[in-house]
Amino acid sequence: MLFSTTVLIIIGLLIYVFFYHTYGKALERDVVRADDSNPTPAHRLYDGVDYVPAVNKWVLFGHHFASIAGAAPIVGPAIAMAWGFVPALLWIWFGNVFVGAVHDYLALSASMRHDGKSIQWIAGKLMSDRTGKIFEIFILFLLILVVAAFSAILGNIFHKQPAVPSASLFFIIDALIVGTMIYRLKINLSFSTIVGLLLLALSVFLGLKFPINLPYKIWLLFLLLYIVIASVMPVWILLQPRDYLNAYILWFGLFLGGIALLFVARKMVLPAFTSFSAPVINGKPSPFWPLIPLIIACGSLSGFHSLVGSGTTSKQIDKETDALLIGYGGMFTEGFLSTIVVVSIGAFGGMVLLNAGYNIFRDAHTFSLKYLPAIKGLGGPVGIFAKTYAEAVSRVFHLSKHFIVVFASLWVSAFALTTLDTTNRIARYVVSELAEPLKNKKHTLYSIFSNRWVASLIPATLGIWLAWGGAWQVIWPAFGGANQMLASIALLTATLWVYKELKVERKYTYFVLIPALFLWITVTIALLWYLIVAIPGFFSKGIAQAVILIVFVAGMLILNFLLIYDFKKAMND
């Protein structure tokens, strides 16, 4: 069977293994020229809080992946099935190899060579001060929006599934114990890992045994307190050990899903292709290109990854050669997760939808019209993934479907919580960087805004405030475009870094320049489509919402053209 779970999983694995050892290694060898004799910022600028070398590259891989993943590599591909599973898979694989992984690896490496500075700081250095400041303000706004959205999502999950927050609290205690064992008591990593995994299993058991029932807004207050404290704590206490242990949840989930889909050998039953313009965004006929990056987002490529790579990960890398596994390999791992999502839904989605009473399979056109409304009744994109994933895993491993559905839901929640506090930590860095011009002119004011508690409290409070009344939902539909625009800007910045500072052979510059320009053109056209076609439909839902969206998207487009102008000027200087 050409389109079977077995064949598609094997193709995906072969693509990732082949390009990691060819294209990825070429970037490391001929472009970045990684050299372990160069001391990384984690060693040169060690401060015991943010600049701390990870005890092991897999520990840092766990942090990086848990921070970039969140729920996006599940949600985006599940929505993209409205176009059919073949276009979704092709974009995931193509975007991973030639755009997403290149973007992630170079953003991480450029930051590593610039004392762990953010990608927006590097853009300002290589283009102009104006570029850096505009970029920085825009990113702070987006980070506050991410805090708002993930707080709202987690607040609702915690309220509706009381076992999840209690398990999460026990897991935090688990991470604190493991961090102390590894970094303070200097206990062997293998033994500490075994203890951590046993405590992780105990956390889940205790969470189910002692659920915590609290209202949504009480959980928001708890999350406010948590992210402020978590984003100022030294990374070795909570961030590194928790995300390291989180990675084992990922490996377990990928192993179960990958093996199950490999051996279940089930034919794909959902349409391979439905329509070039399926009604994906606001019920409007949405052309696959240029809109696919806005939908699949992190499953293929994401600008948010450059913020994580240059925000926290670059300050913890022990050796330069570790960056390929963490940056390039991290994006491939996320892509494989998205591959599992598409293949699971493609093979078992028909049965799950029919069992739920949704008969939408008369033809491909009917499916494209009714797919997204139908999955709302199953709990949305996460819901249909959890149910189809459970069907695949239960058939091969003979585990309870209910247990697998709960595990998949906890999996998503764990990564969402990680993304939330990593985002606020990065926002703290941005607030401090924006305050730098005050350093010589108004030192007292600078001291206030550069204080890590104040700098952490500002974005956390604004984000929770937006989540409190649901205002974040007004602007969220445009976040996909903003996220991909960030990726194009980060790639343009990486192009300048490669061309002007690394001074590599011109042919290697094209490794970065071609995907950067392709992405910039794609995202620009997508944002224009969103502004002209999709946003008018929001007027029926409220004039204020539509006006805010118009201002937000128009502002992004203006920024986009300013940055491409600054890029062209910097390339010619």
Number of C-alpha atoms within 10 A of each C-alpha: 10 9 18 19 26 21 16 21 21 13 11 19 15 12 16 20 13 11 16 20 10 11 17 22 16 16 21 21 13 12 20 21 15 18 13 12 8 11 16 25 24 24 16 14 15 15 11 13 14 23 25 25 24 23 16 13 20 15 20 29 25 25 30 29 29 27 27 28 26 22 21 23 25 27 23 26 32 29 22 24 29 30 29 23 26 18 18 28 27 14 19 30 23 14 24 29 24 20 24 30 27 26 34 33 27 30 30 32 25 25 27 26 16 16 17 27 21 27 29 28 23 25 27 19 15 21 23 17 14 15 23 21 17 15 21 23 15 17 22 21 14 20 25 23 25 21 31 28 22 25 30 26 16 23 25 16 19 24 19 15 18 17 23 24 26 23 25 20 14 18 26 18 16 23 26 18 19 31 25 17 21 20 16 11 10 11 14 11 16 10 12 19 18 12 15 24 19 12 19 25 13 16 22 21 15 17 21 17 12 13 16 17 15 14 13 18 17 12 21 22 16 12 23 23 14 14 25 24 16 20 29 21 18 17 24 26 21 22 26 27 31 29 25 27 22 26 22 15 22 21 13 13 18 16 13 20 23 24 16 24 27 19 15 16 17 20 17 23 17 22 21 19 17 22 20 15 16 22 19 23 18 15 13 13 16 23 18 21 14 17 23 25 28 27 23 28 26 33 34 33 33 33 27 26 30 28 28 26 31 28 26 29 31 34 29 26 30 22 21 21 18 17 27 23 18 27 28 26 21 24 31 29 21 25 28 24 21 27 27 26 28 30 33 29 28 26 26 23 23 20 17 18 21 12 10 13 11 17 16 18 18 8 10 18 17 13 23 24 20 16 21 20 13 19 22 13 14 17 13 16 22 22 20 27 29 26 25 27 28 26 26 30 25 19 15 16 11 10 13 13 19 14 12 22 20 16 17 21 19 21 19 20 22 25 23 23 22 24 26 26 26 26 31 28 28 23 29 29 22 24 22 20 18 18 19 16 11 15 13 9 10 12 14 12 12 18 16 14 22 23 15 19 16 18 24 27 22 17 28 30 19 17 26 25 20 20 23 18 11 13 16 21 16 17 17 17 16 20 17 23 24 26 22 26 29 28 28 29 26 27 30 26 29 30 26 24 22 24 20 14 11 15 13 16 12 10 9 16 19 14 19 25 20 16 21 25 17 12 23 23 14 20 29 20 16 24 24 14 16 22 19 12 15 18 20 17 14 17 12 9 10 11 12 12 17 20 16 13 22 20 13 16 22 15 12 20 20 10 17 21 13 14 23 18 14 18 21 13 12 14 14 6 7
